[in-house]
Structure formats: structure tokens, C-alpha cells
Amino acid sequence: MLFSRLALLAQRLFSRRIPSRVTPAQAHRMTQEGTAVLLDVRETHEYAAGHVPGALHLPLSLLTAGAADVPGCRDGRSPVLICRSGNRSQRAARLLAGRGVQAVDVTGGMTAWARQGLPVRDGNGAAGTVI
């Protein structure tokens, strides 16, 4: 009985702490269909150099500092997080999961996104670069 309670508790904790991951193609499809909002958790200079058109900028540093408003949650869209390589977005997804927000992150980040030929724009709308 005690073991089953512990197992159930562990399952609940870990299911919240280990968010799902999606490929760049899946994330692109989700945002194109309007079922998800793409949140770029990189720092400002990285975002300005090259980001996904339509992505919203929400740096991990703000999330870590306690930023409570997660765009997309209010209108029913799922948050999909992206960074340069997938490490920061995975940390951000875990952070949000701890706050009860179910988010997914993009495996390989912007590097994989650009490698797959998906659109990247700079702050002026021209072709961007991933830094």
C-alpha cells in the first residue's frame, strides 16, 4: 500500500517535471495550424539576430525571475518553447511544468529549425542567423 502511494506520487512529480519534446517540423505545423504559440526563450541579442517569424520573445532569464504571464495560455494555445540548441527551452519547460503550465520544447532548438530549412528572420524581417 505504501509502495503504491509512493509510486503514484513519483509518477505525478515526474510527469510534471519532464515535459514533452517536439521536432522543429512538428512545432512549425502546430504554430501554422494555430494550436500553439512559439515562445523564444533566448536572450534579446540572439532573438534579434534570427528568430521564427511570429514567435514571441520570453527570455528564460525573465521566466527564472518569476515572470508569471505565459502568452498563449489564455487563448487556449499550447506553449512551444525554443532556444538555440534545446537546452534552455527544456529548462524553461520544466520550470513552467512546476508552475502547472504544460509546455513542450523544440528538440535541437533554432539550430535544428534552421538546418531543416524552416524560416528564420532578423529584427528587420530579413533573413536571420542563429547565434
KOLKERO-376742 format. One record per atom (N, C-alpha, C, O): residue in one letter; atom name; x, y, z. Coordinates in nm, 2 decimals. Layout:
BEGIN
PT  rest  atom      px      py      pz
PT     A    CA       X       Y       Z
...
***
This chain:
BEGIN
PT  rest  atom      px      py      pz
PT     M     N    0.08   -0.12    0.00
PT     M    CA    0.00    0.00    0.00
PT     M     C    0.09    0.13    0.00
PT     M     O    0.07    0.22   -0.08
PT     L     N    0.19    0.13    0.09
PT     L    CA    0.28    0.24    0.10
PT     L     C    0.36    0.26   -0.03
PT     L     O    0.38    0.37   -0.08
PT     F     N    0.40    0.14   -0.09
PT     F    CA    0.47    0.14   -0.21
PT     F     C    0.39    0.20   -0.33
PT     F     O    0.44    0.28   -0.41
PT     S     N    0.26    0.16   -0.34
PT     S    CA    0.18    0.21   -0.44
PT     S     C    0.15    0.36   -0.43
PT     S     O    0.15    0.43   -0.53
PT     R     N    0.14    0.41   -0.31
PT     R    CA    0.13    0.55   -0.29
PT     R     C    0.25    0.63   -0.33
PT     R     O    0.24    0.74   -0.39
PT     L     N    0.37    0.58   -0.29
PT     L    CA    0.49    0.64   -0.33
PT     L     C    0.51    0.64   -0.48
PT     L     O    0.56    0.74   -0.54
PT     A     N    0.47    0.53   -0.54
PT     A    CA    0.48    0.52   -0.69
PT     A     C    0.39    0.62   -0.76
PT     A     O    0.43    0.68   -0.85
PT     L     N    0.27    0.64   -0.71
PT     L    CA    0.18    0.73   -0.76
PT     L     C    0.23    0.87   -0.74
PT     L     O    0.22    0.96   -0.84
PT     L     N    0.28    0.91   -0.63
PT     L    CA    0.34    1.04   -0.60
PT     L     C    0.46    1.06   -0.70
PT     L     O    0.47    1.17   -0.75
PT     A     N    0.55    0.97   -0.71
PT     A    CA    0.66    0.98   -0.80
PT     A     C    0.61    1.01   -0.95
PT     A     O    0.67    1.09   -1.02
PT     Q     N    0.51    0.93   -0.99
PT     Q    CA    0.46    0.95   -1.12
PT     Q     C    0.41    1.09   -1.14
PT     Q     O    0.43    1.15   -1.25
PT     R     N    0.33    1.14   -1.05
PT     R    CA    0.28    1.28   -1.06
PT     R     C    0.39    1.38   -1.07
PT     R     O    0.39    1.47   -1.15
PT     L     N    0.49    1.37   -0.98
PT     L    CA    0.60    1.46   -0.98
PT     L     C    0.68    1.46   -1.11
PT     L     O    0.71    1.56   -1.17
PT     F     N    0.71    1.34   -1.15
PT     F    CA    0.80    1.33   -1.27
PT     F     C    0.72    1.36   -1.40
PT     F     O    0.78    1.41   -1.50
PT     S     N    0.59    1.34   -1.40
PT     S    CA    0.51    1.37   -1.52
PT     S     C    0.50    1.52   -1.54
PT     S     O    0.49    1.57   -1.65
PT     R     N    0.51    1.60   -1.43
PT     R    CA    0.51    1.74   -1.43
PT     R     C    0.65    1.80   -1.47
PT     R     O    0.66    1.90   -1.53
PT     R     N    0.75    1.73   -1.43
PT     R    CA    0.89    1.78   -1.44
PT     R     C    0.95    1.74   -1.57
PT     R     O    1.05    1.80   -1.61
PT     I     N    0.90    1.65   -1.65
PT     I    CA    0.96    1.61   -1.77
PT     I     C    0.86    1.63   -1.89
PT     I     O    0.79    1.54   -1.93
PT     P     N    0.86    1.75   -1.94
PT     P    CA    0.77    1.79   -2.04
PT     P     C    0.81    1.72   -2.17
PT     P     O    0.92    1.67   -2.19
PT     S     N    0.71    1.72   -2.26
PT     S    CA    0.73    1.65   -2.39
PT     S     C    0.82    1.74   -2.48
PT     S     O    0.84    1.86   -2.46
PT     R     N    0.88    1.68   -2.58
PT     R    CA    0.96    1.75   -2.68
PT     R     C    0.90    1.72   -2.82
PT     R     O    0.84    1.62   -2.84
PT     V     N    0.91    1.82   -2.91
PT     V    CA    0.86    1.81   -3.04
PT     V     C    0.98    1.84   -3.14
PT     V     O    1.07    1.91   -3.10
PT     T     N    0.97    1.80   -3.26
PT     T    CA    1.07    1.83   -3.36
PT     T     C    1.04    1.97   -3.42
PT     T     O    0.93    2.02   -3.40
PT     P     N    1.13    2.03   -3.48
PT     P    CA    1.10    2.16   -3.55
PT     P     C    0.99    2.15   -3.64
PT     P     O    0.90    2.24   -3.65
PT     A     N    0.98    2.04   -3.72
PT     A    CA    0.87    2.03   -3.82
PT     A     C    0.73    2.02   -3.75
PT     A     O    0.63    2.08   -3.79
PT     Q     N    0.73    1.95   -3.63
PT     Q    CA    0.60    1.94   -3.56
PT     Q     C    0.57    2.08   -3.50
PT     Q     O    0.45    2.12   -3.50
PT     A     N    0.67    2.15   -3.45
PT     A    CA    0.64    2.28   -3.39
PT     A     C    0.59    2.38   -3.50
PT     A     O    0.50    2.46   -3.48
PT     H     N    0.65    2.37   -3.62
PT     H    CA    0.61    2.46   -3.73
PT     H     C    0.47    2.43   -3.76
PT     H     O    0.39    2.52   -3.78
PT     R     N    0.43    2.30   -3.77
PT     R    CA    0.30    2.26   -3.81
PT     R     C    0.20    2.31   -3.70
PT     R     O    0.09    2.37   -3.74
PT     M     N    0.23    2.29   -3.58
PT     M    CA    0.14    2.34   -3.47
PT     M     C    0.12    2.49   -3.47
PT     M     O    0.00    2.53   -3.45
PT     T     N    0.22    2.56   -3.50
PT     T    CA    0.20    2.71   -3.50
PT     T     C    0.12    2.75   -3.62
PT     T     O    0.04    2.84   -3.62
PT     Q     N    0.15    2.68   -3.74
PT     Q    CA    0.08    2.71   -3.86
PT     Q     C   -0.07    2.68   -3.85
PT     Q     O   -0.16    2.75   -3.90
PT     E     N   -0.10    2.58   -3.77
PT     E    CA   -0.24    2.54   -3.75
PT     E     C   -0.31    2.62   -3.65
PT     E     O   -0.43    2.62   -3.63
PT     G     N   -0.23    2.70   -3.57
PT     G    CA   -0.29    2.79   -3.47
PT     G     C   -0.32    2.72   -3.34
PT     G     O   -0.39    2.78   -3.25
PT     T     N   -0.27    2.60   -3.32
PT     T    CA   -0.29    2.53   -3.19
PT     T     C   -0.18    2.56   -3.09
PT     T     O   -0.20    2.52   -2.97
PT     A     N   -0.08    2.63   -3.13
PT     A    CA    0.03    2.65   -3.04
PT     A     C    0.09    2.79   -3.06
PT     A     O    0.07    2.85   -3.17
PT     V     N    0.15    2.84   -2.96
PT     V    CA    0.23    2.97   -2.97
PT     V     C    0.37    2.94   -2.94
PT     V     O    0.41    2.87   -2.85
PT     L     N    0.46    2.99   -3.03
PT     L    CA    0.60    2.96   -3.02
PT     L     C    0.67    3.07   -2.94
PT     L     O    0.66    3.19   -2.97
PT     L     N    0.73    3.03   -2.83
PT     L    CA    0.80    3.12   -2.74
PT     L     C    0.95    3.10   -2.74
PT     L     O    1.00    3.00   -2.71
PT     D     N    1.02    3.21   -2.78
PT     D    CA    1.16    3.20   -2.79
PT     D     C    1.22    3.25   -2.66
PT     D     O    1.20    3.36   -2.62
PT     V     N    1.29    3.16   -2.59
PT     V    CA    1.34    3.19   -2.46
PT     V     C    1.49    3.23   -2.46
PT     V     O    1.55    3.24   -2.35
PT     R     N    1.54    3.27   -2.57
PT     R    CA    1.68    3.31   -2.58
PT     R     C    1.69    3.46   -2.54
PT     R     O    1.58    3.53   -2.52
PT     E     N    1.81    3.51   -2.52
PT     E    CA    1.83    3.65   -2.48
PT     E     C    1.80    3.74   -2.60
PT     E     O    1.80    3.70   -2.72
PT     T     N    1.79    3.87   -2.57
PT     T    CA    1.74    3.97   -2.67
PT     T     C    1.83    3.97   -2.80
PT     T     O    1.78    3.98   -2.91
PT     H     N    1.97    3.97   -2.78
PT     H    CA    2.06    3.98   -2.89
PT     H     C    2.04    3.86   -2.98
PT     H     O    2.06    3.87   -3.10
PT     E     N    2.02    3.74   -2.92
PT     E    CA    2.00    3.62   -3.00
PT     E     C    1.87    3.63   -3.08
PT     E     O    1.87    3.59   -3.20
PT     Y     N    1.77    3.67   -3.02
PT     Y    CA    1.64    3.68   -3.08
PT     Y     C    1.64    3.78   -3.20
PT     Y     O    1.59    3.75   -3.31
PT     A     N    1.71    3.89   -3.17
PT     A    CA    1.72    4.00   -3.28
PT     A     C    1.80    3.95   -3.40
PT     A     O    1.76    3.99   -3.51
PT     A     N    1.90    3.86   -3.38
PT     A    CA    1.98    3.81   -3.49
PT     A     C    1.90    3.72   -3.58
PT     A     O    1.92    3.72   -3.70
PT     G     N    1.81    3.64   -3.52
PT     G    CA    1.73    3.55   -3.60
PT     G     C    1.64    3.47   -3.52
PT     G     O    1.67    3.41   -3.42
PT     H     N    1.51    3.48   -3.55
PT     H    CA    1.40    3.41   -3.48
PT     H     C    1.30    3.36   -3.58
PT     H     O    1.30    3.39   -3.70
PT     V     N    1.21    3.27   -3.53
PT     V    CA    1.10    3.22   -3.61
PT     V     C    1.00    3.33   -3.63
PT     V     O    0.96    3.39   -3.53
PT     P     N    0.96    3.36   -3.75
PT     P    CA    0.85    3.47   -3.77
PT     P     C    0.73    3.43   -3.69
PT     P     O    0.68    3.32   -3.70
PT     G     N    0.68    3.53   -3.62
PT     G    CA    0.56    3.51   -3.54
PT     G     C    0.59    3.46   -3.40
PT     G     O    0.50    3.45   -3.31
PT     A     N    0.71    3.42   -3.37
PT     A    CA    0.75    3.37   -3.23
PT     A     C    0.74    3.49   -3.14
PT     A     O    0.78    3.61   -3.18
PT     L     N    0.70    3.47   -3.02
PT     L    CA    0.71    3.57   -2.91
PT     L     C    0.83    3.55   -2.83
PT     L     O    0.88    3.44   -2.81
PT     H     N    0.89    3.67   -2.79
PT     H    CA    1.01    3.66   -2.71
PT     H     C    0.98    3.66   -2.56
PT     H     O    0.92    3.76   -2.51
PT     L     N    1.03    3.56   -2.49
PT     L    CA    1.01    3.55   -2.35
PT     L     C    1.14    3.49   -2.29
PT     L     O    1.14    3.36   -2.27
PT     P     N    1.24    3.57   -2.27
PT     P    CA    1.37    3.51   -2.22
PT     P     C    1.36    3.42   -2.10
PT     P     O    1.28    3.45   -2.01
PT     L     N    1.44    3.32   -2.10
PT     L    CA    1.45    3.23   -1.98
PT     L     C    1.48    3.31   -1.86
PT     L     O    1.43    3.28   -1.75
PT     S     N    1.56    3.42   -1.87
PT     S    CA    1.60    3.50   -1.75
PT     S     C    1.48    3.56   -1.69
PT     S     O    1.47    3.57   -1.57
PT     L     N    1.38    3.60   -1.77
PT     L    CA    1.25    3.66   -1.71
PT     L     C    1.17    3.55   -1.65
PT     L     O    1.11    3.57   -1.54
PT     L     N    1.17    3.43   -1.71
PT     L    CA    1.09    3.32   -1.65
PT     L     C    1.15    3.28   -1.52
PT     L     O    1.08    3.25   -1.42
PT     T     N    1.28    3.27   -1.51
PT     T    CA    1.35    3.23   -1.39
PT     T     C    1.33    3.34   -1.28
PT     T     O    1.32    3.30   -1.16
PT     A     N    1.32    3.46   -1.32
PT     A    CA    1.30    3.57   -1.23
PT     A     C    1.15    3.58   -1.18
PT     A     O    1.12    3.65   -1.09
PT     G     N    1.07    3.49   -1.24
PT     G    CA    0.93    3.48   -1.19
PT     G     C    0.82    3.54   -1.28
PT     G     O    0.71    3.55   -1.23
PT     A     N    0.86    3.57   -1.40
PT     A    CA    0.75    3.62   -1.49
PT     A     C    0.64    3.52   -1.50
PT     A     O    0.66    3.40   -1.52
PT     A     N    0.52    3.57   -1.47
PT     A    CA    0.40    3.48   -1.45
PT     A     C    0.32    3.47   -1.57
PT     A     O    0.26    3.36   -1.60
PT     D     N    0.32    3.57   -1.66
PT     D    CA    0.23    3.56   -1.78
PT     D     C    0.30    3.49   -1.89
PT     D     O    0.40    3.53   -1.94
PT     V     N    0.23    3.38   -1.93
PT     V    CA    0.29    3.30   -2.04
PT     V     C    0.19    3.32   -2.16
PT     V     O    0.08    3.27   -2.16
PT     P     N    0.24    3.39   -2.26
PT     P    CA    0.15    3.41   -2.38
PT     P     C    0.10    3.28   -2.44
PT     P     O    0.17    3.18   -2.45
PT     G     N   -0.03    3.29   -2.48
PT     G    CA   -0.09    3.17   -2.54
PT     G     C   -0.17    3.09   -2.45
PT     G     O   -0.27    3.02   -2.49
PT     C     N   -0.14    3.09   -2.32
PT     C    CA   -0.22    3.01   -2.23
PT     C     C   -0.36    3.06   -2.21
PT     C     O   -0.46    2.98   -2.20
PT     R     N   -0.38    3.19   -2.22
PT     R    CA   -0.52    3.24   -2.20
PT     R     C   -0.61    3.21   -2.32
PT     R     O   -0.73    3.20   -2.30
PT     D     N   -0.55    3.20   -2.44
PT     D    CA   -0.64    3.18   -2.56
PT     D     C   -0.64    3.04   -2.60
PT     D     O   -0.69    3.00   -2.71
PT     G     N   -0.60    2.95   -2.51
PT     G    CA   -0.61    2.80   -2.54
PT     G     C   -0.50    2.74   -2.63
PT     G     O   -0.50    2.62   -2.65
PT     R     N   -0.40    2.82   -2.67
PT     R    CA   -0.29    2.77   -2.75
PT     R     C   -0.19    2.71   -2.66
PT     R     O   -0.17    2.76   -2.54
PT     S     N   -0.12    2.60   -2.70
PT     S    CA   -0.02    2.54   -2.62
PT     S     C    0.11    2.61   -2.64
PT     S     O    0.15    2.64   -2.75
PT     P     N    0.18    2.64   -2.53
PT     P    CA    0.32    2.70   -2.54
PT     P     C    0.42    2.60   -2.59
PT     P     O    0.43    2.49   -2.54
PT     V     N    0.49    2.64   -2.70
PT     V    CA    0.60    2.56   -2.75
PT     V     C    0.72    2.65   -2.74
PT     V     O    0.73    2.76   -2.79
PT     L     N    0.83    2.60   -2.66
PT     L    CA    0.94    2.68   -2.63
PT     L     C    1.06    2.64   -2.72
PT     L     O    1.08    2.52   -2.75
PT     I     N    1.14    2.74   -2.76
PT     I    CA    1.25    2.72   -2.84
PT     I     C    1.37    2.81   -2.80
PT     I     O    1.35    2.92   -2.75
PT     C     N    1.49    2.76   -2.81
PT     C    CA    1.61    2.83   -2.78
PT     C     C    1.71    2.80   -2.89
PT     C     O    1.67    2.76   -3.00
PT     R     N    1.84    2.82   -2.87
PT     R    CA    1.94    2.79   -2.97
PT     R     C    1.96    2.64   -3.00
PT     R     O    1.95    2.59   -3.11
PT     S     N    1.97    2.56   -2.89
PT     S    CA    2.01    2.42   -2.91
PT     S     C    1.90    2.32   -2.84
PT     S     O    1.91    2.20   -2.87
PT     G     N    1.81    2.37   -2.76
PT     G    CA    1.72    2.29   -2.70
PT     G     C    1.74    2.28   -2.55
PT     G     O    1.65    2.22   -2.48
PT     N     N    1.85    2.32   -2.50
PT     N    CA    1.88    2.31   -2.35
PT     N     C    1.80    2.41   -2.27
PT     N     O    1.74    2.37   -2.17
PT     R     N    1.81    2.54   -2.30
PT     R    CA    1.73    2.64   -2.23
PT     R     C    1.58    2.62   -2.24
PT     R     O    1.51    2.64   -2.14
PT     S     N    1.54    2.58   -2.36
PT     S    CA    1.39    2.56   -2.37
PT     S     C    1.34    2.44   -2.29
PT     S     O    1.23    2.45   -2.24
PT     Q     N    1.43    2.34   -2.28
PT     Q    CA    1.39    2.23   -2.19
PT     Q     C    1.39    2.27   -2.05
PT     Q     O    1.30    2.23   -1.97
PT     R     N    1.48    2.35   -2.01
PT     R    CA    1.48    2.41   -1.87
PT     R     C    1.35    2.49   -1.85
PT     R     O    1.29    2.48   -1.74
PT     A     N    1.32    2.57   -1.94
PT     A    CA    1.20    2.66   -1.93
PT     A     C    1.08    2.58   -1.92
PT     A     O    0.98    2.61   -1.85
PT     A     N    1.07    2.47   -2.00
PT     A    CA    0.95    2.38   -2.00
PT     A     C    0.94    2.32   -1.86
PT     A     O    0.82    2.30   -1.81
PT     R     N    1.05    2.27   -1.80
PT     R    CA    1.04    2.22   -1.67
PT     R     C    1.00    2.32   -1.57
PT     R     O    0.92    2.29   -1.48
PT     L     N    1.05    2.44   -1.58
PT     L    CA    1.01    2.55   -1.49
PT     L     C    0.86    2.57   -1.50
PT     L     O    0.80    2.59   -1.39
PT     L     N    0.81    2.58   -1.62
PT     L    CA    0.67    2.61   -1.64
PT     L     C    0.59    2.49   -1.58
PT     L     O    0.48    2.51   -1.53
PT     A     N    0.63    2.37   -1.61
PT     A    CA    0.56    2.25   -1.56
PT     A     C    0.55    2.26   -1.40
PT     A     O    0.45    2.22   -1.35
PT     G     N    0.65    2.30   -1.34
PT     G    CA    0.65    2.32   -1.19
PT     G     C    0.54    2.42   -1.15
PT     G     O    0.50    2.42   -1.04
PT     R     N    0.51    2.51   -1.24
PT     R    CA    0.40    2.61   -1.22
PT     R     C    0.27    2.57   -1.27
PT     R     O    0.17    2.65   -1.26
PT     G     N    0.26    2.45   -1.32
PT     G    CA    0.13    2.40   -1.36
PT     G     C    0.10    2.43   -1.51
PT     G     O   -0.01    2.41   -1.55
PT     V     N    0.20    2.48   -1.58
PT     V    CA    0.18    2.51   -1.73
PT     V     C    0.24    2.40   -1.81
PT     V     O    0.36    2.37   -1.80
PT     Q     N    0.15    2.34   -1.89
PT     Q    CA    0.20    2.23   -1.97
PT     Q     C    0.26    2.29   -2.10
PT     Q     O    0.18    2.34   -2.19
PT     A     N    0.39    2.28   -2.12
PT     A    CA    0.46    2.33   -2.24
PT     A     C    0.54    2.22   -2.30
PT     A     O    0.58    2.13   -2.22
PT     V     N    0.57    2.24   -2.42
PT     V    CA    0.67    2.14   -2.49
PT     V     C    0.79    2.23   -2.54
PT     V     O    0.77    2.35   -2.56
PT     D     N    0.90    2.16   -2.56
PT     D    CA    1.01    2.23   -2.62
PT     D     C    1.05    2.17   -2.75
PT     D     O    1.03    2.05   -2.77
PT     V     N    1.13    2.25   -2.83
PT     V    CA    1.17    2.20   -2.96
PT     V     C    1.31    2.14   -2.95
PT     V     O    1.41    2.20   -2.91
PT     T     N    1.31    2.01   -2.98
PT     T    CA    1.44    1.93   -2.98
PT     T     C    1.54    2.00   -3.08
PT     T     O    1.50    2.01   -3.20
PT     G     N    1.66    2.03   -3.04
PT     G    CA    1.76    2.09   -3.13
PT     G     C    1.75    2.24   -3.15
PT     G     O    1.84    2.30   -3.20
PT     G     N    1.64    2.30   -3.10
PT     G    CA    1.62    2.44   -3.10
PT     G     C    1.63    2.51   -3.24
PT     G     O    1.60    2.45   -3.34
PT     M     N    1.67    2.63   -3.24
PT     M    CA    1.68    2.71   -3.36
PT     M     C    1.79    2.66   -3.45
PT     M     O    1.77    2.67   -3.58
PT     T     N    1.89    2.59   -3.40
PT     T    CA    1.99    2.53   -3.49
PT     T     C    1.93    2.43   -3.58
PT     T     O    1.95    2.42   -3.70
PT     A     N    1.85    2.34   -3.52
PT     A    CA    1.78    2.23   -3.59
PT     A     C    1.67    2.29   -3.68
PT     A     O    1.65    2.25   -3.79
PT     W     N    1.60    2.39   -3.63
PT     W    CA    1.50    2.46   -3.71
PT     W     C    1.56    2.52   -3.84
PT     W     O    1.51    2.49   -3.95
PT     A     N    1.67    2.59   -3.83
PT     A    CA    1.73    2.65   -3.95
PT     A     C    1.79    2.54   -4.04
PT     A     O    1.78    2.55   -4.16
PT     R     N    1.85    2.43   -3.98
PT     R    CA    1.90    2.32   -4.06
PT     R     C    1.80    2.25   -4.14
PT     R     O    1.83    2.20   -4.25
PT     Q     N    1.67    2.25   -4.10
PT     Q    CA    1.57    2.19   -4.17
PT     Q     C    1.50    2.29   -4.28
PT     Q     O    1.41    2.25   -4.34
PT     G     N    1.56    2.40   -4.29
PT     G    CA    1.52    2.50   -4.39
PT     G     C    1.39    2.57   -4.35
PT     G     O    1.33    2.63   -4.44
PT     L     N    1.35    2.57   -4.23
PT     L    CA    1.24    2.65   -4.18
PT     L     C    1.27    2.79   -4.17
PT     L     O    1.39    2.83   -4.15
PT     P     N    1.17    2.88   -4.18
PT     P    CA    1.20    3.03   -4.18
PT     P     C    1.27    3.08   -4.06
PT     P     O    1.23    3.05   -3.95
PT     V     N    1.37    3.17   -4.08
PT     V    CA    1.44    3.25   -3.97
PT     V     C    1.45    3.39   -4.02
PT     V     O    1.50    3.41   -4.13
PT     R     N    1.40    3.49   -3.94
PT     R    CA    1.41    3.63   -3.98
PT     R     C    1.48    3.71   -3.87
PT     R     O    1.47    3.67   -3.75
PT     D     N    1.54    3.82   -3.91
PT     D    CA    1.60    3.91   -3.81
PT     D     C    1.50    4.01   -3.76
PT     D     O    1.38    4.01   -3.81
PT     G     N    1.54    4.10   -3.68
PT     G    CA    1.45    4.21   -3.63
PT     G     C    1.39    4.30   -3.74
PT     G     O    1.29    4.37   -3.71
PT     N     N    1.45    4.30   -3.86
PT     N    CA    1.40    4.39   -3.97
PT     N     C    1.32    4.31   -4.07
PT     N     O    1.28    4.36   -4.17
PT     G     N    1.31    4.18   -4.05
PT     G    CA    1.23    4.09   -4.14
PT     G     C    1.31    4.03   -4.25
PT     G     O    1.26    3.96   -4.33
PT     A     N    1.44    4.06   -4.25
PT     A    CA    1.53    4.00   -4.35
PT     A     C    1.58    3.86   -4.30
PT     A     O    1.55    3.82   -4.19
PT     A     N    1.64    3.78   -4.38
PT     A    CA    1.69    3.65   -4.35
PT     A     C    1.78    3.66   -4.22
PT     A     O    1.87    3.75   -4.22
PT     G     N    1.75    3.58   -4.12
PT     G    CA    1.82    3.59   -3.99
PT     G     C    1.92    3.48   -3.98
PT     G     O    1.93    3.39   -4.06
PT     T     N    2.01    3.49   -3.88
PT     T    CA    2.10    3.39   -3.85
PT     T     C    2.08    3.35   -3.70
PT     T     O    2.04    3.42   -3.62
PT     V     N    2.12    3.22   -3.68
PT     V    CA    2.11    3.17   -3.54
PT     V     C    2.25    3.18   -3.47
PT     V     O    2.35    3.13   -3.52
PT     I     N    2.24    3.26   -3.36
PT     I    CA    2.37    3.28   -3.29
PT     I     C    2.35    3.22   -3.14
PT     I     O    2.44    3.23   -3.06
***
